[in-house]
Amino acid sequence: MGRPFVFQPLGLLYVAAVLEKDYPVEIVDATLEGWRELREIDGKYYLGLPFEKLKQRIENIKPDIVGISVPFSVNEFSALKVASIVKEIDKNIITILGGHHPSVRPIETLSF
């Protein structure tokens, strides 16, 4: 496997820049923070912070809203797993998925 490619989710950063004028904002880039951590779960490969570490981070932050960037369809399963973790922590946390994948597959994304 070659070197992992990690990029910044620009759309999410724009949203954060606007929100931080009036609200506390914390960005957790799970891919970047865990870019060396590649593991296989149920035949799927995941790159980034292990889900348990990410869950702990979310629990510590206690967010009202969580934005999840889904830039590529290959990230769909990770994004949906993160969304399910968020709802497991607190079903009242508003969870928003954005990026290319939800834009081109809105029905499938909303059906989650």
N, C-alpha and C positions, 0 to 999 in steps of 0.2 A: 504494500500500500504506500502511496506517495505521501508527501507532506500535506497535512490538512490545510484547507483554505478557510480562513475565518475573516469575516467582514463585519462592519458596523451596520446595524439596521437603521438606515438614515431616516425613514419615516417615523419610527418610534422615537428617535432622538429629536426630531422636529416637534412632535407632540410633547415630549418631556420639557423641551425648552420653553414652550408656551405655558405649560402647566406650572412650572417651577416659579413663575412670577407670583402666583397666589397660593400654591400648595407645596407641601414637602414632596419631593420626588426622589426615588431611589431606583437606579437601574441595575439589574443583575443580568449580566451577559453570561449565561450559563455555558455557552459554547466557548467563549474566549477564556473564561476562568478555568475551564476544565479541558482545554484543547488537547492535552496530552492523554486524556482518559478516554480510551476507546474500549467499549465492551459490547458483548453480544447478549441479548436477552430475547428468548423465544425466536431465534433465527433472524433477528433484526439487530443492526449495529447502531450504537448510540455514541456520539462524541460529545463530550462536555461534562459538566458537573453530574455526578451520580444523582439519581432522582431523590434519594434519601437526604443528601446534603442540600439539594435545592429546596426540598420540603422544609428543612430546618431553617434555611434562610428566610423563606416566606413566613414561617411561623414567627420568627424574630422580628420581622419588619411589621407584621400585622397590617397589611394594606387594605384599603377600601376598594381599590381597583387594581387589576393586573392586566397589563398589555403583553401579548405574546406575538412576536414576529415570526411569520411562517413564510420565508422568502422563496422556498422551493418545495415542490410536492414531496420530495424525499424527506422533508422535515415534518410532514403531516403527523406521523405517529408520535414523534417526540412532543410536538405541540399539543396534541390531544391528551397525551399522558400528563403533561404539565397542567393543562386545564383541569383534568380530573383530580390531580393532587391539590390544586387550589380549592376546588369544590369540597374535597375531603376535609381540608382544614376548616373552611367556613363556606357554606353554600351561599351566603349572602355577599361574598366578594364578587364584584362585577368583573367579569372576565371578557376581554376583547382580543380577538385574533385578527391580525392584519398582515399585509404583505401580498406578494404575488399570488400565492396559492389560494388564500381565501377570496381574492379578487376574481380569479378565473374559475374557481369551483365553489361559488357561494352556497348553493343548495346542499352540496355534500358537507361543507364545513358547518353549516347551520344545523344539519341533521344530527350532529354529535350531541 
